[in-house]
Amino acid sequence: MRSSSTEPARASEVEPYLRGCAWPAADWAVYPRCDPGPAGARLPADTRAQAALPVGVRLEFTGDAEAVQLDYCTATAELGPRGAGAGTTFALYRGSKLVAEAPALLGRGTVRLAAGAGPSRGIVYLPEGMRPVVRAIRAIGGEIAPATPQRRWLCYGDSIAEGWCAAGPAGAWPARAGRDCELDVVNLGYAGGARGELASAEEIAKLPADVISISHGTNCWTRTPHDAPLFRAGLASFLAIVRQQHPALPIVAVSPVLRPDAESTCNRLGTTLADLRFVFEDVVRERTRGGDARITLVPGLPLLPAERFADGVHPDDEGHARLAAALGPLIRAACERAAREDGRSLPAGLYFASFRTLGMDRLARLVVLP
């Protein structure tokens, strides 16, 4: 969506409230999720197309206002394969509680959302499928201020990270985990893409962050078929590039979750998803054995049972909740452990307790810690 010459793509008054957006506006996306410049043009077309959607972009505030009012403009009502799950409303959360929600209109509009009360920050999720731009934010019946920055989490993945088959943007597992674990998640989930392209690794390497998660592989089975040696070389190179710029940053690597139609079915190169999962985990273990003390492997297969998939590929809303409950505390704990080792004081993580609370002791035993 292009802005006019007299109207900036992003309003300066809104910018301090903006979260989940790591790059400046481009003429093809106001909230791009990849490098908007010539360097980003090296990404495959399908990845760059998904990066035009403002997945995970949100506003965060504190204050005593009774409500917040937003002026906005949306670009489309065509939501694509995700349907309404791509987002058709503005939704305000405090912690895990949905406080207010209102539909978005096509074109220009104004929406008012009750702000609720409490010590936790207010988080406004956007109707990302409609490609909105927030032009103004105002407090009604009190004051608001931009929320204090949180530790930045770069979440690289495919359509599961992007939130497919969640009920809405706030239900995607990275959004849930970000709320619950107080992390500023930058969603780098690209539906149909995220095949470990080295251009994406270079983009991630350039971004400031406190923790990175990497979870891809299923599109290397079918979308762009890989055999085991190609996938091994690609993942090893991806991690090496990220490590060149972030040598001590915690990385949580999650191998592919269950996909029933792919587990024992060969792609055109004779490789199953189970083969790719084995390679993913082996590459990460090799890095651990080689001295990478801040990479954590999470085997993806135990994370979700077959009944928690909406279409055989993507988790349903409860499946996203399970992923957030399992992975969010682990990502936070990896970040906090690195901070403690570097001499910074942060609250202790409780990820093993979280696993056991969910009856996931087996997964807790499978997590490979450095």
Protein Blocks (a to p, Z undefined) as FASTA:
>chain_A
ZZdfklcfbdfklmmmpghiabdcdfkbfbdcbdfblmlmmpcfklmmmmmpcghiacdd
edjbfbdcdddddfbfcebjnlmmnopadcddehjbcfbdcdddehjddddddebjajbd
cdddddfknopadfbdcdehiadddddddddddddddfklnogaiabfklpmklmmmmmn
opacddfbdehianopaklmmmmmmpgcfbdcddehjlmmmmmccdfklmmmmmmmmmmm
mmmmmmmbccddddddddfklmmpccfkopafklmmmmmmmmmmmmmmnopakbccddfk
lmpcfklcfnlpaccfklmmmmmmmmmmmmmmmmmmmmmmnopacdddfklmmmmmnopm
mmmmmpccZZ
